[in-house]
Amino acid sequence: MALCITFLLLLTFGCSATVQQLYREAESRSQVAHAPGRLVPQYRPVQEPARFQPRPVQWPATVQTPTQVQNPFLQSKQTFNEPLTWRYPEDPVNEVQLAIDEQRPLPLPASSIAVQCGETAARVEVKRDLLGIGQLIHPADLTLGGCAVTGEDASAQVLIFVTELHECGSTLTMTEDSLVYVFTLRYTPATLGSSPIVRTREVVVWVECHYQRNHDVSSGSVKPTWNPYASTKVAEELLYFSLRLMTDNWQLERPSKEYVLGDNINFEASVVQFFHVPLRVFVDNCVATVIPNANTVPRYAFIEKRGCLVDTKLTGSRSQFIPRTMDDTLQFQIKAFRFHVVNTGSLYITCLLKATTASAPIDHENKACSFSNGWREASKKDQVCGCCDTDCGMRSEPDPGFRWEQETSIGPLNIKEKLLD
């Protein structure tokens, strides 16, 4: 223990002496440094050698050669850094035409025609501006039942016809209390000069004179009925039959004739009556073919026996006549189909349309029957459909003096197969 204490004391005194000696040496150096005339070397920090930094490599400048002007009569080959890509242009896509509910203006009374009906003759006056468009017609282009103009008022620009009631192609129609003489006023424009054009349209106007049957003959004028001749098919009795495709809601004429197997094809048959009594239209028969000829093979008669829609009985489909709401219109519906033995989806539909007076009874000759848990008639006269399963008898011929029926065709209908998912 004493030895340890002794060792610590010696160590303490030794350290103290060493510190004092170092202090004296530092003080001595300080005095020498501040002595006048004494040069003290100044030490600078050691500078490291500069590092090598490489400069970018410089390439020799290229000599710009003058641009040569190409001879316009010579062709030069052009090179491209990248390969050219090319592909066939895409087929044009037809824009879908939306059905437009076109509101056509109703025909106006013919104010350019005046009629005076006498006891034995009629006088018809026609303005030369017949169509009201400022284009004067030529007298040679206007006839009344085949008769030419008999006079002209040049100052008033009026053409005059004078004819006996039974001449110039007139027809006589009798009703319960009247005699009606009907004349056909026809305007057929000739080409203008040596050119192949015309600036007016062909027109047919029916002019009537009415007389009471059991009274004295009286005269009076009537308003003629207008009808564009070029756009209609008018029978001798002045009836216009039409058959057209309809949309699913039956509101508009269908713009497309393309269908898929199993789709409903909506048809509307109608008759337009002019000065005639109210009429009722029927579909006597309909046949489908692959070309516009009803007598070719293959053929499928889906309406027969004077108004029996037999497609439901033969194929089990839901084809039907739509219940009638108007006498002069008849709607029916069939399922789209194709012929099995023919590799085409084109169909032509040919139907015989006929009309009777609305007061005539619905019978086995004139009916619209379809099958749905039994035969049903479109006007709810179901009893007349009994012959659809048997024989409706021989068809009676219409009066040769009048045309109460007309064959009408529509097509081609394009029936496509339904694609599988």
C-alpha positions as CSV (number, residue, x, y, z in Angstrom):
1,M,0.0,0.0,0.0
2,A,2.7,2.4,0.9
3,L,4.5,1.4,-2.2
4,C,1.5,2.4,-4.4
5,I,1.2,5.8,-2.7
6,T,4.9,6.4,-3.3
7,F,4.5,5.5,-7.0
8,L,1.6,7.9,-7.5
9,L,3.5,10.8,-5.8
10,L,6.5,10.3,-8.1
11,L,4.3,10.2,-11.2
12,T,2.5,13.4,-10.2
13,F,5.7,15.3,-9.6
14,G,7.2,14.0,-12.9
15,C,4.2,15.2,-14.9
16,S,4.3,18.6,-13.3
17,A,8.0,19.1,-14.1
18,T,7.4,18.1,-17.7
19,V,4.6,20.7,-18.1
20,Q,6.8,23.5,-16.7
21,Q,9.6,22.7,-19.1
22,L,7.2,22.8,-22.1
23,Y,5.8,26.1,-21.0
24,R,9.3,27.7,-20.8
25,E,10.3,26.4,-24.3
26,A,7.1,27.9,-25.8
27,E,7.7,31.3,-24.1
28,S,11.3,31.3,-25.4
29,R,10.2,30.8,-29.0
30,S,7.7,33.5,-28.8
31,Q,10.3,36.1,-27.7
32,V,12.6,35.1,-30.6
33,A,9.8,35.5,-33.1
34,H,9.0,39.0,-32.1
35,A,12.6,40.2,-32.0
36,P,13.3,43.0,-34.5
37,G,15.3,42.1,-37.7
38,R,14.6,38.5,-37.3
39,L,13.3,36.6,-40.4
40,V,10.9,33.9,-39.6
41,P,10.3,31.4,-42.4
42,Q,6.7,31.3,-43.6
43,Y,5.3,27.9,-44.4
44,R,2.7,27.6,-47.1
45,P,0.4,24.6,-47.5
46,V,1.6,22.0,-49.9
47,Q,-0.1,22.4,-53.4
48,E,-1.2,19.2,-55.0
49,P,-0.4,18.8,-58.7
50,A,-3.2,19.8,-61.1
51,R,-5.4,17.0,-62.2
52,F,-5.6,16.1,-65.9
53,Q,-8.9,16.9,-67.4
54,P,-9.4,15.6,-71.0
55,R,-10.9,17.9,-73.6
56,P,-13.6,16.6,-76.0
57,V,-12.2,15.1,-79.1
58,Q,-12.5,17.5,-82.1
59,W,-13.2,16.0,-85.5
60,P,-12.0,17.7,-88.6
61,A,-14.6,19.9,-90.1
62,T,-16.4,18.5,-93.1
63,V,-16.2,20.4,-96.3
64,Q,-19.5,21.7,-97.5
65,T,-19.9,20.8,-101.1
66,P,-22.1,23.1,-103.1
67,T,-25.6,21.8,-103.8
68,Q,-26.1,20.7,-107.2
69,V,-29.2,21.9,-109.1
70,Q,-31.1,18.9,-110.4
71,N,-32.0,18.8,-114.0
72,P,-35.8,19.1,-114.1
73,F,-35.8,16.5,-117.0
74,L,-33.9,13.9,-115.0
75,Q,-35.0,11.7,-112.2
76,S,-32.8,11.0,-109.1
77,K,-33.0,8.2,-106.7
78,Q,-34.1,9.2,-103.2
79,T,-32.9,7.3,-100.2
80,F,-34.6,7.2,-96.8
81,N,-33.0,6.6,-93.4
82,E,-36.1,4.6,-92.2
83,P,-38.1,2.0,-94.0
84,L,-41.4,3.1,-95.4
85,T,-44.6,1.5,-94.1
86,W,-47.7,1.2,-96.3
87,R,-51.0,-0.6,-96.0
88,Y,-54.1,-1.0,-98.0
89,P,-56.7,1.8,-97.3
90,E,-59.7,0.7,-95.3
91,D,-63.0,0.1,-97.1
92,P,-65.3,3.0,-97.0
93,V,-68.0,2.8,-94.3
94,N,-71.5,3.7,-95.3
95,E,-73.1,6.1,-92.9
96,V,-76.3,4.9,-91.3
97,Q,-79.3,6.7,-92.7
98,L,-81.7,7.4,-90.0
99,A,-85.4,7.1,-90.8
100,I,-86.9,10.6,-91.1
101,D,-90.5,11.2,-90.5
102,E,-91.1,13.2,-93.6
103,Q,-94.1,15.4,-93.4
104,R,-95.3,15.9,-96.9
105,P,-97.7,18.8,-97.6
106,L,-101.2,17.8,-98.5
107,P,-102.3,18.5,-102.1
108,L,-104.2,21.8,-102.5
109,P,-107.3,22.3,-104.6
110,A,-106.6,23.1,-108.2
111,S,-107.4,26.9,-108.4
112,S,-106.0,27.0,-111.9
113,I,-109.0,25.0,-113.3
114,A,-112.7,26.0,-113.5
115,V,-115.6,23.8,-114.6
116,Q,-119.1,24.8,-115.7
117,C,-121.5,21.9,-116.0
118,G,-124.5,22.5,-118.4
119,E,-127.5,20.4,-119.2
120,T,-125.8,18.5,-122.0
121,A,-122.3,19.9,-122.1
122,A,-119.4,20.9,-119.9
123,R,-116.9,23.8,-120.2
124,V,-113.5,23.4,-118.7
125,E,-111.2,26.5,-118.4
126,V,-107.5,25.9,-117.6
127,K,-104.9,28.6,-116.8
128,R,-101.7,28.3,-118.9
129,D,-99.8,28.6,-115.6
130,L,-101.3,25.3,-114.7
131,L,-98.8,24.3,-112.0
132,G,-98.6,27.8,-110.5
133,I,-94.8,28.0,-111.0
134,G,-94.7,30.7,-113.7
135,Q,-94.1,28.2,-116.5
136,L,-96.8,28.5,-119.2
137,I,-97.9,25.3,-120.8
138,H,-98.3,24.8,-124.5
139,P,-101.9,24.1,-125.7
140,A,-100.8,21.1,-127.7
141,D,-99.6,19.4,-124.4
142,L,-103.0,19.6,-122.8
143,T,-106.0,17.2,-123.6
144,L,-109.4,16.4,-122.1
145,G,-110.0,12.8,-122.5
146,G,-108.1,12.8,-125.8
147,C,-109.8,16.0,-127.1
148,A,-107.6,19.0,-128.0
149,V,-108.1,22.6,-126.8
150,T,-111.1,24.2,-128.5
151,G,-110.4,27.8,-127.6
152,E,-108.1,30.2,-125.9
153,D,-108.4,33.6,-124.1
154,A,-105.0,35.1,-124.9
155,S,-105.5,38.2,-122.6
156,A,-106.4,36.0,-119.6
157,Q,-104.0,33.2,-120.6
158,V,-106.7,30.6,-120.3
159,L,-107.3,27.5,-122.4
160,I,-110.9,26.4,-123.0
161,F,-112.5,23.0,-123.6
162,V,-116.2,22.6,-124.6
163,T,-117.5,19.1,-124.8
164,E,-120.7,17.1,-124.6
165,L,-121.2,15.1,-121.4
166,H,-120.9,11.8,-123.1
167,E,-117.9,12.7,-125.3
168,C,-114.1,13.2,-124.8
169,G,-113.7,9.9,-122.9
170,S,-116.1,10.8,-120.1
171,T,-117.3,8.0,-117.7
172,L,-120.7,7.9,-116.0
173,T,-121.0,6.7,-112.4
174,M,-124.4,6.5,-110.6
175,T,-124.9,6.8,-106.9
176,E,-128.2,6.6,-105.0
177,D,-129.1,10.2,-105.7
178,S,-126.6,11.5,-108.3
179,L,-125.3,11.0,-111.8
180,V,-121.5,11.7,-112.0
181,Y,-119.7,12.5,-115.3
182,V,-116.0,12.2,-115.0
183,F,-113.5,13.7,-117.5
184,T,-109.7,13.1,-117.5
185,L,-107.6,16.3,-118.0
186,R,-104.1,15.2,-118.9
187,Y,-101.0,17.4,-119.3
188,T,-98.0,15.8,-120.9
189,P,-95.1,18.2,-121.4
190,A,-93.0,18.0,-124.5
191,T,-89.2,18.6,-124.5
192,L,-88.1,22.2,-124.7
193,G,-86.9,23.0,-128.2
194,S,-84.3,20.5,-129.4
195,S,-83.1,19.8,-125.8
196,P,-84.0,16.5,-124.0
197,I,-85.2,18.3,-120.9
198,V,-88.5,19.5,-119.4
199,R,-89.2,21.9,-116.6
200,T,-92.7,20.8,-115.7
201,R,-94.1,17.4,-114.7
202,E,-96.8,15.2,-116.1
203,V,-100.2,15.7,-114.4
204,V,-103.6,14.1,-114.5
205,V,-106.6,15.8,-113.1
206,W,-110.1,14.3,-112.8
207,V,-113.0,16.7,-113.4
208,E,-116.5,15.8,-112.3
209,C,-120.0,17.1,-113.1
210,H,-122.7,16.0,-110.6
211,Y,-126.4,15.9,-111.5
212,Q,-129.3,14.9,-109.2
213,R,-131.1,11.8,-110.5
214,N,-134.8,12.7,-109.8
215,H,-134.7,16.4,-110.2
216,D,-134.2,19.0,-112.9
217,V,-130.7,19.1,-114.3
218,S,-128.6,21.8,-112.6
219,S,-125.1,23.1,-113.3
220,G,-122.3,23.8,-110.9
221,S,-118.6,23.6,-110.6
222,V,-116.6,21.1,-108.5
223,K,-113.0,21.1,-107.3
224,P,-111.0,18.6,-109.4
225,T,-108.8,16.0,-107.7
226,W,-105.0,16.3,-108.3
227,N,-102.7,13.3,-108.7
228,P,-99.1,13.3,-110.1
229,Y,-99.4,10.8,-113.0
230,A,-95.7,9.8,-113.1
231,S,-95.6,8.6,-109.5
232,T,-98.7,6.4,-109.2
233,K,-100.3,3.4,-110.8
234,V,-104.0,4.4,-111.3
235,A,-106.5,1.8,-112.4
236,E,-109.4,2.6,-114.7
237,E,-111.6,3.1,-111.6
238,L,-108.9,5.6,-110.3
239,L,-107.7,3.4,-107.5
240,Y,-104.0,3.4,-106.4
241,F,-102.8,0.2,-104.6
242,S,-99.5,0.1,-102.7
243,L,-97.5,-2.5,-100.7
244,R,-94.7,-1.3,-98.6
245,L,-92.4,-2.4,-95.7
246,M,-93.0,-0.8,-92.3
247,T,-90.9,-0.3,-89.2
248,D,-91.4,-2.3,-86.0
249,N,-93.8,0.3,-84.6
250,W,-95.8,0.6,-87.8
251,Q,-95.3,4.3,-87.9
252,L,-92.9,4.8,-90.8
253,E,-91.9,3.1,-94.0
254,R,-88.8,1.0,-93.4
255,P,-85.8,2.4,-95.3
256,S,-83.9,-0.9,-95.4
257,K,-84.8,-4.2,-97.0
258,E,-82.2,-6.2,-95.0
259,Y,-83.4,-8.7,-92.3
260,V,-82.0,-11.6,-90.2
261,L,-83.6,-15.0,-90.1
262,G,-86.4,-14.9,-87.6
263,D,-87.1,-11.2,-87.8
264,N,-90.6,-9.9,-88.3
265,I,-91.3,-8.5,-91.8
266,N,-94.1,-5.9,-91.5
267,F,-96.2,-5.3,-94.7
268,E,-98.8,-2.6,-95.2
269,A,-101.3,-2.8,-98.1
270,S,-103.4,0.2,-98.8
271,V,-105.6,1.7,-101.5
272,V,-106.0,5.4,-102.1
273,Q,-109.4,6.5,-103.2
274,F,-110.0,9.7,-105.2
275,F,-113.6,10.6,-105.9
276,H,-114.7,7.0,-105.2
277,V,-116.9,5.9,-102.4
278,P,-115.1,4.6,-99.2
279,L,-113.2,1.4,-99.9
280,R,-111.9,-1.6,-98.0
281,V,-108.6,-3.3,-99.1
282,F,-107.7,-7.0,-99.0
283,V,-104.7,-9.2,-99.9
284,D,-106.0,-12.0,-102.1
285,N,-102.7,-13.9,-102.3
286,C,-99.0,-13.5,-101.9
287,V,-96.0,-15.6,-103.1
288,A,-92.3,-15.4,-102.4
289,T,-89.7,-16.2,-105.1
290,V,-85.9,-15.6,-105.6
291,I,-86.4,-13.6,-108.8
292,P,-89.1,-11.0,-109.7
293,N,-91.3,-13.6,-111.4
294,A,-94.2,-15.1,-109.4
295,N,-94.4,-18.2,-111.6
296,T,-90.8,-19.5,-111.1
297,V,-89.6,-22.3,-108.9
298,P,-88.8,-22.3,-106.0
299,R,-91.8,-20.4,-104.8
300,Y,-93.7,-20.2,-101.5
301,A,-97.3,-19.1,-101.3
302,F,-97.9,-17.8,-97.8
303,I,-101.3,-16.2,-98.4
304,E,-103.8,-18.1,-100.6
305,K,-107.4,-19.0,-100.8
306,R,-108.4,-15.4,-101.2
307,G,-107.0,-14.0,-97.9
308,C,-105.9,-17.0,-95.8
309,L,-102.4,-16.5,-94.3
310,V,-101.3,-20.1,-94.1
311,D,-97.7,-19.6,-93.0
312,T,-98.6,-20.3,-89.4
313,K,-100.4,-23.5,-90.2
314,L,-97.5,-24.7,-92.4
315,T,-94.5,-23.7,-90.3
316,G,-95.8,-23.0,-86.8
317,S,-94.7,-19.4,-87.0
318,R,-96.5,-16.4,-85.5
319,S,-97.3,-14.7,-88.8
320,Q,-100.6,-12.9,-88.7
321,F,-102.9,-10.2,-90.0
322,I,-102.9,-7.2,-87.6
323,P,-106.4,-6.3,-86.4
324,R,-107.8,-3.8,-88.8
325,T,-108.2,-0.2,-87.7
326,M,-108.9,1.4,-91.1
327,D,-110.8,0.0,-94.1
328,D,-108.4,1.3,-96.7
329,T,-105.3,-0.1,-94.9
330,L,-104.4,-3.8,-94.1
331,Q,-101.3,-4.8,-92.2
332,F,-99.7,-8.2,-91.9
333,Q,-96.6,-9.7,-90.5
334,I,-94.5,-12.8,-91.4
335,K,-91.2,-14.3,-90.1
336,A,-88.2,-13.8,-92.3
337,F,-87.1,-17.0,-94.1
338,R,-84.9,-18.3,-96.9
339,F,-85.3,-21.1,-99.4
340,H,-83.5,-24.3,-98.4
341,V,-82.3,-25.4,-101.9
342,V,-81.1,-21.9,-103.0
343,N,-77.8,-20.4,-101.8
344,T,-79.2,-16.9,-101.7
345,G,-81.0,-14.7,-99.3
346,S,-82.8,-12.6,-101.8
347,L,-86.6,-12.7,-101.8
348,Y,-89.2,-11.0,-104.0
349,I,-92.8,-10.7,-102.7
350,T,-95.6,-10.5,-105.2
351,C,-99.2,-9.9,-103.9
352,L,-102.6,-9.5,-105.5
353,L,-104.3,-6.6,-103.8
354,K,-108.0,-5.9,-104.3
355,A,-110.6,-3.5,-103.0
356,T,-114.3,-3.5,-102.4
357,T,-116.7,-0.8,-101.2
358,A,-116.6,-0.4,-97.4
359,S,-120.3,-1.2,-97.3
360,A,-119.8,-4.6,-99.0
361,P,-120.0,-7.6,-96.6
362,I,-116.8,-9.5,-95.6
363,D,-117.2,-13.0,-96.9
364,H,-115.3,-16.0,-98.1
365,E,-114.3,-14.0,-101.3
366,N,-113.0,-11.0,-99.4
367,K,-111.4,-11.7,-96.0
368,A,-108.1,-11.4,-94.1
369,C,-107.7,-14.6,-92.0
370,S,-104.7,-15.7,-89.9
371,F,-104.3,-18.7,-87.5
372,S,-103.8,-18.4,-83.8
373,N,-105.5,-21.1,-81.8
374,G,-108.0,-21.1,-84.6
375,W,-108.7,-18.9,-87.6
376,R,-109.2,-15.2,-86.8
377,E,-110.3,-12.5,-89.2
378,A,-108.8,-9.0,-89.1
379,S,-112.2,-7.4,-88.8
380,K,-113.5,-9.9,-86.3
381,K,-115.7,-11.8,-88.8
382,D,-114.1,-15.1,-87.9
383,Q,-117.0,-17.2,-89.4
384,V,-115.8,-16.4,-92.9
385,C,-112.4,-18.2,-92.3
386,G,-113.9,-21.7,-92.2
387,C,-112.9,-22.4,-95.8
388,C,-109.2,-21.8,-95.1
389,D,-108.9,-25.4,-94.0
390,T,-111.0,-26.8,-96.9
391,D,-111.9,-25.1,-100.2
392,C,-113.1,-21.6,-100.7
393,G,-114.6,-22.4,-104.1
394,M,-113.9,-20.9,-107.5
395,R,-112.7,-17.4,-107.6
396,S,-115.2,-15.0,-109.3
397,E,-113.9,-12.7,-112.0
398,P,-114.1,-8.9,-111.4
399,D,-116.4,-6.8,-113.5
400,P,-114.4,-6.2,-116.8
401,G,-115.5,-2.6,-116.9
402,F,-113.6,-1.8,-113.7
403,R,-110.3,-2.7,-112.2
404,W,-110.7,-3.4,-108.5
405,E,-107.5,-5.3,-108.1
406,Q,-103.8,-5.0,-108.9
407,E,-100.7,-7.1,-108.6
408,T,-97.9,-5.4,-106.6
409,S,-94.3,-6.6,-106.0
410,I,-91.6,-5.6,-103.5
411,G,-88.0,-6.6,-103.4
412,P,-85.4,-7.8,-103.3
413,L,-85.4,-8.5,-99.6
414,N,-82.0,-9.5,-98.3
415,I,-82.4,-12.2,-95.6
416,K,-79.1,-12.9,-93.7
417,E,-78.3,-15.8,-91.4
418,K,-78.0,-15.1,-87.8
419,L,-74.4,-15.2,-86.5
420,L,-73.7,-17.4,-83.5
421,D,-72.0,-15.8,-80.4
